[in-house]
């Protein structure tokens, strides 16, 4: 299966898989280093994120490590389908600390194409029971600390990192 964006940029399912392999690797590293979730749960999150992206439903992903409700670290991944100007980075840089009372919050931002019909269809394929939220993911209590780009052909995800 191939996708075409406006202009001359194109990408395939293999491109999406290559990029999301990096995202899942990040999630597994976060799980292992912080102890907030298991590696198996991190892979389930990665599965759902990749599946939603493959179906053109996903816009952005926010991952936040909280300690007793206080933000400690965060990353945001924003999908870029004209990523010909992005360079592929290796996954990493997400060895997050073990904190008191850890909680890993993952918030997905959807495209308008993720209608109620699409949600119903996808619910049987997703591993996580996603629920609506109005949580603030602006990370005003954290500082931007860099990021990485994961890209393959015209499909990419730009990662922004935030720390204390």
Secondary structure, DSSP 8 states (H G I E B T S, - for coil): -EEE-STT-EEEHHHHHHHHHHHHHHHHHHHHHH-SS-HHHHHHHHHHHHHHHHTT-EEEEEEEEEETTEEEEEEEEEEETTGGG-----S--------TTEEEEEEEEE-TT--HHHHHHHHTT-SS---------S-TTSEEEEEEEEEETTEEEEEEEEE-
